[in-house]
């Protein structure tokens, strides 16, 4: 654990500018500028994760961890702690701030908030971290661009089932004409006009 904390603080000192950018974008996202801040936040978070992974480069012989070996479990724990601390927690705080400012109950929405953070970690942050195991930032950017291009070309063609969350109130069917009057009688016979 001390080695993981050492790696974590080394990464914080090394990536303080990128951390500041992500925190600033999270603050703007919480203030309601989500239309144009959200894509920037995603790109900045992906870039921060890539820089974090590239801090301990895999290929080559000039790495810090070659001369002072890290245990792989400490390295993995430090990187996961960094992602949770500087990606997930700020986004969670921004979402929590948006819930409170909109007047929603935090207790009733806590499950959805935690669920969204788990999904963010498992399906966004960790795949970006795995994709960042490239020799440099340019191969990461090119491979990310190709994946996004492929997703952009295939996702619009996938038909997803439409789920209506807000259904309109059911409308009563019109009253049948024949049941009012009865068989063999007209509307005029019953006093209807």
C-alpha positions in Angstrom: 0.0 0.0 0.0 2.8 2.6 0.7 4.2 1.9 -2.7 0.8 2.4 -4.4 0.4 5.7 -2.5 3.9 6.8 -3.6 3.0 6.1 -7.2 -0.3 7.9 -6.8 1.3 11.1 -5.4 4.0 10.9 -8.1 1.3 10.9 -10.7 -0.6 13.8 -9.0 2.5 15.9 -9.1 3.3 15.0 -12.7 -0.2 15.5 -14.1 -1.4 18.5 -12.0 -2.2 20.6 -15.1 -4.4 17.9 -16.7 -6.1 17.3 -13.3 -6.9 21.1 -13.0 -8.4 21.1 -16.5 -10.7 18.1 -15.7 -11.7 19.7 -12.4 -12.5 23.0 -14.2 -14.6 21.2 -16.8 -16.4 19.3 -14.1 -17.2 22.5 -12.4 -18.6 24.1 -15.6 -20.5 20.9 -16.2 -22.1 21.2 -12.8 -23.1 24.8 -13.5 -25.2 23.7 -16.4 -23.0 24.3 -19.5 -23.5 20.6 -20.4 -24.2 21.2 -24.1 -20.6 22.0 -25.0 -18.7 21.1 -21.9 -19.7 17.4 -21.8 -17.8 16.4 -25.0 -14.8 18.4 -23.8 -14.9 16.7 -20.4 -14.9 13.3 -22.1 -11.9 14.2 -24.3 -10.0 15.7 -21.3 -10.7 12.7 -19.1 -9.6 10.3 -21.9 -6.4 12.4 -22.4 -5.7 12.4 -18.6 -6.1 8.6 -18.4 -3.8 8.2 -21.4 -1.2 10.4 -19.9 -1.5 8.5 -16.6 -0.9 5.2 -18.3 2.0 6.6 -20.3 3.7 7.8 -17.1 4.9 4.3 -16.7 5.7 3.3 -20.3 5.7 -0.4 -21.1 8.2 -0.6 -24.0 11.8 0.5 -23.8 14.5 0.4 -21.1 14.5 3.9 -19.6 11.5 3.5 -17.2 11.6 4.5 -13.6 10.1 1.1 -12.6 13.0 -0.8 -14.3 15.6 0.8 -12.0 13.3 0.7 -8.9 10.9 -2.1 -9.5 7.2 -1.6 -8.7 5.0 -4.5 -7.7 2.4 -4.8 -10.5 -0.4 -4.9 -7.9 0.8 -1.5 -6.4 1.0 0.0 -9.9 -2.5 -1.2 -10.8 -3.9 0.0 -7.5 -2.3 3.4 -7.9 -3.7 3.9 -11.4 -7.2 2.8 -10.4 -7.1 5.1 -7.3 -6.1 8.0 -9.6 -8.9 7.3 -12.1 -11.5 7.1 -9.3 -10.1 10.2 -7.5 -9.7 12.5 -10.4 -12.2 11.2 -13.0 -15.1 9.5 -11.2 -15.3 11.5 -8.0 -15.4 14.9 -9.7 -18.0 13.8 -12.2 -20.0 12.2 -9.4 -19.8 15.5 -7.5 -20.9 17.4 -10.5 -23.9 15.1 -11.0 -24.7 15.4 -7.3 -24.6 19.2 -7.5 -26.9 19.1 -10.6 -29.4 16.9 -8.7 -29.4 19.2 -5.7 -29.8 22.4 -7.7 -32.7 20.8 -9.7 -34.5 20.0 -6.5 -34.4 16.3 -6.7 -34.0 14.0 -3.6 -30.5 12.7 -3.2 -31.6 9.6 -1.3 -34.0 8.5 -4.0 -31.5 9.0 -6.8 -28.4 7.6 -5.0 -28.7 4.2 -6.6 -28.7 5.7 -10.1 -25.8 8.0 -9.2 -23.7 5.1 -7.9 -24.7 3.0 -10.9 -23.7 5.6 -13.4 -20.3 5.9 -11.7 -19.8 2.1 -11.9 -20.7 2.2 -15.6 -18.4 5.1 -16.2 -15.5 3.2 -14.6 -16.2 -0.2 -16.2 -17.2 0.9 -19.7 -15.4 4.2 -20.3 -12.4 4.7 -18.0 -11.0 1.2 -17.9 -11.4 0.6 -21.7 -9.6 4.0 -22.3 -6.9 2.8 -19.9 -6.5 -0.5 -21.8 -6.4 1.4 -25.1 -3.7 3.7 -23.7 -1.2 0.8 -23.5 0.4 2.1 -26.6 4.0 3.3 -27.1 3.0 6.9 -27.1 0.2 9.5 -27.2 -0.1 9.6 -31.1 -0.8 5.9 -31.5 -3.4 6.3 -28.7 -5.1 9.3 -30.4 -5.1 7.5 -33.8 -6.5 4.3 -32.4 -9.1 6.2 -30.5 -10.1 8.1 -33.6 -10.5 4.9 -35.6 -12.6 3.3 -32.8 -14.8 6.4 -32.6 -15.1 6.5 -36.4 -16.1 2.8 -36.5 -18.6 3.3 -33.7 -20.0 6.4 -35.4 -20.6 4.4 -38.6 -22.2 1.4 -37.0 -24.2 2.7 -34.1 -26.7 4.7 -36.1 -27.6 1.6 -38.1 -28.4 -0.5 -35.0 -32.0 -0.4 -34.2 -32.6 -0.2 -30.5 -36.0 -0.8 -28.9 -37.8 2.4 -28.1 -38.5 2.9 -24.5 -41.0 5.6 -23.4 -40.3 6.7 -19.9 -43.0 9.3 -19.8 -46.2 7.8 -21.2 -49.2 10.0 -21.8 -52.3 9.4 -19.7 -54.6 6.8 -21.2 -57.6 8.3 -23.0 -61.0 6.7 -22.5 -62.5 5.2 -25.7 -65.5 7.1 -27.1 -68.9 6.0 -25.8 -70.5 3.6 -28.3 -73.6 5.1 -29.9 -75.7 1.9 -30.1 -75.4 1.1 -26.4 -76.9 4.4 -25.4 -79.9 4.0 -27.5 -80.5 0.3 -27.3 -81.5 -2.1 -30.1 -84.4 -1.1 -32.4 -84.7 2.5 -31.0 -83.4 5.7 -32.4 -81.8 8.6 -30.5 -84.9 10.7 -30.9 -87.0 8.0 -29.1 -84.8 8.2 -26.0 -84.8 12.0 -25.7 -81.4 12.6 -27.3 -81.0 15.3 -29.9 
